[in-house]
Amino acid sequence: MPEAHPEGEPMTPWQPAAPALLDTLRAVVNRLIPPDGHPGGWEAGLDAFLPAALGAAAREQAPLVEAGLAWLDGEAAARHAGAAFAALAPAEQDRLIEESLAGRAEAVGGGADPAGFLRTLIRLCGQGFWGDPGNGGNRDGISWRLIGYRERPADASWPRPDDTPPAGTDWERIADDYDAVVVGSGAGGGVAACVLAEAGLRVLLVERGDWLIPSELGRDHLRSQRAVGLVGHYDSLAGPPARGNPRVVAGADGEEAVGPADPRWNNNAMTLGGGTRVYGAQAWRMCPEDFRMATVYGVPEGSSLADWPLSYEELAPCYERAEWEVGVSGDAAGNAFAGARSRGYPMPPVRPNAVAAPLREGAKALGLATSPVPLLINSTAYNGRGGCLGCATCVGFGCPGDFKNETRNTVLPRALATGRCHVVTGTRAVRLVSDARGRVVAVELATEAAGAAEATEAAGVADGSSGRVARRTVSARAFFLGAGAIETARLLLNSPSEREPQGLGNNHDQVGRHLQGHLYAGAHALFDTPVQDCVGPGPSIACNDFRHHNPGVIGGGMLANDFVPTPLQAYQTLVALGQIPSWGAAAVHGLRQLYPRLAMVTGPVHEVPNPASRVTVDPGTRDAFGVPVARLSGRPHRADLASARLLSERATEWLRASGARAVFPFGTHEPTHPSGGQHQAGTCRMGDDPRTSVTDSWGTVWGHDNVRVVDASLHVTNGGVNPVLTILALAYRVAGRAAEELTGTPG
């Protein structure tokens, strides 16, 4: 029977029509990654990886590869008296590869694309050879040992993951009525469910993804959330799958339906715990200036820059609650924009990465203040779980020891412990249902359940989903939306009523506007001595001096060293920087020399909101449940380019002062599509005026006293730092007030 590859779909390994082409494939692979004191790429595992990839995730590229192999043999025969490519001397093989990549060898008939074929094969070989051993192309970790990459410190062993079956509620056991329904289980939804259940309310938490136990969110370098946009043709383990989940992106060249592996989709993890399962966990507070940007800077032309309807001082108690209840390690000393605090963090900073030492000296030379990076990661034992081991695969990956503080392992167990919270996974909130007066009274849910008694075929499915759709409607007194800025806006827009024909809360055309995420700017650098010891998470030292009050710049941003780069990421980065070739012995030698010397300083740009950067819905393109998908249009405001240049220049200066011998700035190109990604925000902004906002200062949708938003959709501005701590704090604030109103008991 067909083997199941890591994406879970049936797989039959690719076999060329002519068996002799396997000899050609082996020969070319062993020139792309030649043996040199180590096995060649074929013997290192690409003999298994390439047929598997070409039979599954990269199967659409198989015809190109097969035609290219046949062309190589034909070209070799034409040049060398009928000899096959595999029979040529290595120097002749290399010459043919070089000429083909340079476009000096043209295909004659047969549909072959020599340069395209070789670029594809180089990319696939890089993914297999530099990826994790579990995918087969890096047998026994051969390539990782070559460059000194290690997943964990030598003195640490992987803890046994908690593979206890999830305590979810089956579809058939969902009640017909609850006090509250929470949509989304990430930072905002998870906190809201906990606060409401602990207040004595009966809660249904709806999550569209699966409840993944730690072993299911494995150490896969091709399917981790970090690989989204890096690899391109694999579903993320953290979801969502490509099948049945398109979005439409509108750009200068028209509109295009894209899947979650495309960076323009703006993928955020969809599993129980949402993005907190795989985030980098940087836990920054926004500073006082972030809440009054319009007052500090004025409103740039074409922007929707505005002050928040609440201040830092009002949110500070909720920041503190998030830091202590969920768990943050850090030290605010040295952060010029830390804001007033009533107490410190509950845990000290995590162990620093080796690059922190030279960066600290460089900052001193420039007169810059630095501080540790606050992280939602246990640096010591806390809340019944142990402290971080310092593994190298943090951001984009699930934590094997539950040291990362997610909603799944912090607030949701508390909610479940009350006995009043039901969690249903694999379920989509399709629309909010209003009565004749326009009041929201229920939510329509859908799940893929082949053979379910009430199942109906999904109508208008974009890609022909094979499942059947079971639907039901659940009533409640109150509804809390935490599905992420894109999906929360989509849900409201797909919930029209006679009173609000353009979508719930959208009579003033505000739902979905002001979409923002974070552009990133900074610089890569190469040092003469090793600065990368693979001690994770990685971010160890930050400079906050440039977050505000920079001449000619609206806002700014924080700069910090980055997470430990994966070998595949380092390979692709160094190729893009022109520091190593993409193939041949020099590529392997180059990465061996430069991986330990590679560093990056980067930070998020404080984006200026743009009303034209927005989410709408596309009735012509529907998901696996027949629901119109999100349509993304617009782009970030041009003022952000000045902020990006500032961060790039300051990162460059910092790295040079720290002893880097070569520095490569990045992040100053004008974006061509909306910003969103893991930090998506702003589509249901809070405010004081229904004409220019979607909710009031307590997250309540205007005109709907029982519908509240608890995710980053509320953000008026998104700050020059990672936004997750602000999401947590706002969720505590919004859900806390709602619990008081619903129970009639002051908090």
Helices and strands as residue ranges (DSSP letters): E 3-4, E 10-11, H 21-32, I 42-46, H 47-54, G 59-61, H 62-79, G 85-87, H 90-101, H 114-130, G 133-135, G 139-141, H 142-147, G 171-173, E 177-183, H 187-198, E 203-206, G 214-216, G 225-227, E 247-251, E 254-258, G 263-265, G 274-277, G 288-292, H 293-297, H 312-322, I 323-327, H 356-366, H 411-417, E 421-424, E 427-434, E 440-448, E 469-481, H 485-493, E 520-526, E 542-543, E 559-561, H 567-576, H 585-594, G 595-597, E 598-604, E 614-622, E 628-633, H 640-657, E 662-666, G 677-679, E 707-709, G 712-714, H 724-743
